[in-house]
Amino acid sequence: MKPFFLLLIFLPACYDSFAQQNLLDKKSKIKNRIEKYYLETNRKYSVAETEKTLTYTLADSLTLPATYVYYFNEQNRCEKEETIYSCDSCMQKGMQQSLNNKFINWEKVGTESYYAGFPYNALMEQVKVNSRFILRFTRIKRKALKTDW
């Protein structure tokens, strides 16, 4: 009983501290978290916002340029986030950082996709579109889990 209780206490802290941390968060929370981080680290960025998306583009010399796109559902909660890189090795590095997270038990479900079960219920995919390399995290509804990969 005690291990289960400890798991319930520490699970939110673990979930909130990694790359896919924004899934299910509200737009205002994501916006505040990101802008606070960029201010503290003196990063140069641009932002674009619509009703259903929030997009941050980094354009400083500290990292390779990257674009972060967050997609929101009708309840204003993040259902999908994408990091768009300009090189394959950059995307591979981002994916490896997520796979190295020992709190999330990623399970390979395809050649370029991984699934994390409860409480994350998330799918991580690598997508290549023209010269863009996208690392995508999508919240998966339990009903969709019955689909074969």
C-alpha positions as CSV (number, residue, x, y, z in Angstrom):
1,M,0.0,0.0,0.0
2,K,2.8,2.4,0.8
3,P,4.6,2.1,-2.5
4,F,1.3,2.9,-4.3
5,F,0.8,6.0,-2.1
6,L,4.4,7.2,-2.9
7,L,3.8,6.6,-6.6
8,L,0.7,8.9,-6.4
9,I,2.7,11.6,-4.7
10,F,5.7,11.6,-7.0
11,L,4.0,10.8,-10.4
12,P,2.8,14.4,-11.0
13,A,6.3,15.8,-10.3
14,C,7.9,13.3,-12.7
15,Y,5.3,14.0,-15.4
16,D,5.8,17.8,-15.1
17,S,9.6,17.7,-15.7
18,F,10.1,16.4,-19.2
19,A,9.7,17.2,-22.9
20,Q,6.2,16.0,-23.3
21,Q,5.2,17.8,-20.1
22,N,2.6,20.0,-21.9
23,L,0.1,17.4,-22.9
24,L,-3.2,18.1,-21.2
25,D,-2.1,21.5,-19.9
26,K,-4.1,24.7,-20.6
27,K,-2.8,27.1,-23.2
28,S,-2.1,29.9,-20.6
29,K,0.0,27.5,-18.4
30,I,2.1,26.5,-21.4
31,K,2.5,30.0,-22.5
32,N,3.6,31.2,-19.1
33,R,6.0,28.3,-18.6
34,I,7.7,28.8,-21.9
35,E,8.0,32.5,-21.9
36,K,9.3,32.5,-18.3
37,Y,12.0,29.9,-19.4
38,Y,13.0,31.9,-22.4
39,L,13.2,35.1,-20.4
40,E,15.4,33.4,-17.7
41,T,17.7,31.9,-20.3
42,N,17.8,35.1,-22.5
43,R,16.6,33.2,-25.6
44,K,15.5,35.0,-28.7
45,Y,12.2,33.7,-30.1
46,S,9.1,34.7,-32.0
47,V,5.5,33.6,-31.1
48,A,2.4,33.1,-33.1
49,E,-1.0,32.3,-31.5
50,T,-4.3,31.2,-32.9
51,E,-7.4,29.8,-31.1
52,K,-6.2,26.2,-31.5
53,T,-2.4,26.6,-31.7
54,L,0.6,28.2,-30.0
55,T,3.9,28.4,-32.0
56,Y,7.3,29.3,-30.7
57,T,10.3,29.7,-33.1
58,L,13.8,29.8,-31.6
59,A,16.2,31.9,-33.6
60,D,19.3,32.4,-31.4
61,S,22.8,31.0,-31.6
62,L,22.5,28.9,-28.4
63,T,20.8,26.0,-30.3
64,L,19.9,25.1,-33.8
65,P,16.7,26.8,-34.9
66,A,13.6,24.9,-33.9
67,T,9.9,25.5,-33.9
68,Y,7.6,24.3,-31.2
69,V,3.9,23.9,-32.0
70,Y,1.2,23.1,-29.4
71,Y,-2.3,22.1,-30.5
72,F,-5.3,22.6,-28.3
73,N,-8.7,20.9,-28.1
74,E,-12.2,22.4,-27.4
75,Q,-11.4,22.5,-23.6
76,N,-8.3,24.5,-24.3
77,R,-6.0,21.6,-23.3
78,C,-2.9,20.5,-25.2
79,E,-3.6,17.3,-27.2
80,K,-0.5,17.4,-29.4
81,E,2.9,19.0,-29.4
82,E,5.5,19.1,-32.2
83,T,9.1,20.1,-32.4
84,I,10.2,20.9,-35.9
85,Y,13.9,20.6,-36.6
86,S,16.0,21.4,-39.6
87,C,18.1,18.3,-39.4
88,D,17.6,14.6,-38.8
89,S,20.3,14.3,-36.2
90,C,18.7,17.1,-34.2
91,M,15.4,15.2,-34.2
92,Q,17.2,12.0,-33.2
93,K,18.8,13.8,-30.3
94,G,15.4,15.1,-29.1
95,M,13.9,11.7,-29.4
96,Q,16.7,10.1,-27.5
97,Q,16.3,12.6,-24.6
98,S,12.7,11.5,-24.3
99,L,13.6,7.8,-24.5
100,N,16.2,8.2,-21.8
101,N,13.5,9.4,-19.4
102,K,13.3,6.5,-17.0
103,F,10.0,7.6,-15.5
104,I,8.2,7.1,-18.8
105,N,8.3,3.6,-20.0
106,W,8.3,4.1,-23.8
107,E,7.5,1.0,-25.8
108,K,8.4,0.7,-29.5
109,V,5.2,0.2,-31.5
110,G,6.5,1.0,-35.0
111,T,9.7,1.7,-36.9
112,E,9.6,5.3,-35.9
113,S,7.1,5.5,-33.1
114,Y,6.8,4.8,-29.3
115,Y,3.9,4.5,-26.9
116,A,3.9,5.5,-23.2
117,G,1.0,4.0,-21.2
118,F,-0.8,5.2,-18.1
119,P,-0.8,8.0,-16.9
120,Y,0.7,9.5,-20.1
121,N,-1.2,7.7,-22.8
122,A,1.1,9.4,-25.4
123,L,2.4,8.5,-28.8
124,M,5.9,9.8,-29.8
125,E,6.5,9.8,-33.6
126,Q,9.2,10.9,-35.9
127,V,7.9,12.4,-39.1
128,K,9.9,13.6,-42.1
129,V,8.1,16.1,-44.4
130,N,10.3,17.6,-47.2
131,S,13.3,19.1,-45.4
132,R,11.5,19.3,-42.0
133,F,12.1,16.7,-39.3
134,I,9.2,16.6,-36.7
135,L,9.2,15.0,-33.3
136,R,5.5,14.7,-32.4
137,F,3.9,13.8,-29.1
138,T,0.1,13.1,-29.2
139,R,-2.2,12.3,-26.4
140,I,-4.0,9.1,-27.2
141,K,-7.5,8.4,-26.0
142,R,-8.0,5.0,-24.5
143,K,-10.5,4.0,-27.2
144,A,-7.8,4.5,-29.8
145,L,-5.5,2.1,-28.1
146,K,-7.3,-0.9,-29.5
147,T,-5.9,0.0,-33.0
148,D,-3.1,-2.2,-34.3
149,W,0.2,-0.4,-34.9
